[in-house]
Every structure is written in C-alpha cells, then in structure tokens.
C-alpha cells in the first residue's frame, strides 16, 4: 500500500486517543503516504492528540466541537490556509447521553434525541458542506456507523436511530457531491473497545457476543477498520459511493447464534 495515497491530503476528525477508530484510519492513510490534519475536541483531548499528530508528521487543524459551527468553519479555514485543496475527510464523531444508552429506547428524552442527532448526524452534513469548497474533484468522504442502525441492539437505543439517519445522509450526500466525482461512504464497524463505546450499557457482552457469533470468530481491530477506510478514501474504490461497507468480521451476515458459541 506504500505510495497509494502519495500526494493526497486529508482531515481526520474524531481521534480521542490511540484506541480511536479514527486513529486506525489515520495510521493506515499515513502509511500509504497521505498528509494528515487532525482535529481535537477540548483541551483534555488536545494533550492526547498532540503526540499522535507528531507521530503522523501531521498538522493540528484546530479545536473542533461540532455543536459550535464556528469551530468547524475555523478548522476548514486553517486547512485551506495551509494546503489550499484537500482530497479526503473522515468523520468519526458521535455522542449521546450515557444515561440513555441503557434501558429502553422508549424513554429517550427530546433534548438528548436532538443533541444525539445534531452531534452524530447533522455534523457529517455540516462537514461535507464545508469540505465541498476545498475538496479536489474525485475526493472522498467517510463516516463511521454501526449495525445498530439496521437491527435492534440492546442499549444502543437513540444512537441506532441516529446511525440510521447517518446512513441515509451518506446516500443523499453521495448524489449531491457525485457530479464532481466526490464519493461519500460509511464503514459499519463491528464493536471496538473505545472511549465512546464505554458509554454503551453492557458493552463487554456485545463484544463477546460478536466474537463468538461472527463468521471469523473474533472482533475487528482498529487496524482493520483503518485499511478498509484506506480503500474507501483512495482511488482503489473510485467506483464506490453511497455505500455502507461492513467491517465486522462478517457478523451482519449471520441470522442466529452460532451452534458452537459458548455461554456468556
Ligand atoms: P472515540 O471515543 O475514540 O471517538 C469518538 C470521537 O467523537 C471522539 O474523538 C470525540 O472527541 C468525538 N466527539 C464527540 N462529541 C463531539 C463533538 N460535539 N464535537 C466534536 N467531536 C466530538 O470512539 P470511537 O468508537 O472510535 O468512535 C468513532 C466513531 O465510530 C463514532 O461515530 C462511533 O459511533 C463509530 N463506531 C464505533 C464503534 C465501536 O464499537 N467503538 C462501532 C461502530 C461505529
């Protein structure tokens, strides 16, 4: 893969630490020769992101909280000032109140519903709009989703509804941006132990269930999501857009518990 992304530049949003899915994608892109800008959310995460940017020999594009659209504008201005044009953007951002990632979906509050949709869904559209202005023709946008958009998963609740809307956004954005050859895709990643995932009730059970019941009998690594992301961000996938690509050790293909799965 060395040289696959030579001459390409992109912004990766959503690295919190070295366990983040966005970090797996950043490393894969860097290994393939891309130049990378990272954003961070707030001072506490800046301390974690700074050394990671150094490891990538990358660029700190700015503190970005997607609920503050001025901060999103500032990131795109910083990147435009530094590079002019870019080739790709990764959106690996989601949030919902931990208290509602447990129990019944029925109990979702209006306030948290709106906030979850704003941060986890609208932000991708807001970012795509700003990216459009500085993306080269043939650029690529990528977001991260989960199987809880398609099937009911215990405790995933309002985040499942948000991911369904995010996946629909991928298709609408793919049409809007396709005229310029810009592609918009999502990876539906299997469960990975990250900061965000630790907010989901009984997450360890979900991890074990996927390990025992996926065709590959294990969970995915961020390195594997990273190289699949590299494919979608590179010209290797030039004919692919509006797609939700499952990187989940095949879990989404099975209809029942595996006959040899141990009890959890
Ligand atoms: P993570 O905690 O490493 O990353 C989540 C990121 O979202 C963090 O960098 C955080 O700063 C950012 N974020 C949250 N609210 C924000 C806001 N208001 N403004 C800007 N940034 C904000 O966790 P992760 O699991 O790597 O999550 C990345 C993406 O992958 C998310 O969209 C998540 O839903 C998705 N995903 C995760 C899994 C999993 O099992 N971990 C599976 C499928 C999809």
Boltz pocket constraint, residues with backbone or C-beta under 6 A from the ligand:
constraints:
  - pocket:
      binder: B
      contacts: [[A, 13], [A, 14], [A, 15], [A, 16], [A, 17], [A, 19], [A, 20], [A, 21], [A, 22], [A, 40], [A, 41], [A, 45], [A, 64], [A, 65], [A, 66], [A, 67], [A, 91], [A, 92], [A, 93], [A, 94], [A, 95], [A, 119], [A, 144], [A, 145], [A, 146], [A, 147], [A, 187], [A, 188], [A, 189], [A, 190], [A, 191], [A, 192], [A, 193], [A, 194], [A, 195], [A, 196], [A, 197]]
      max_distance: 6.0
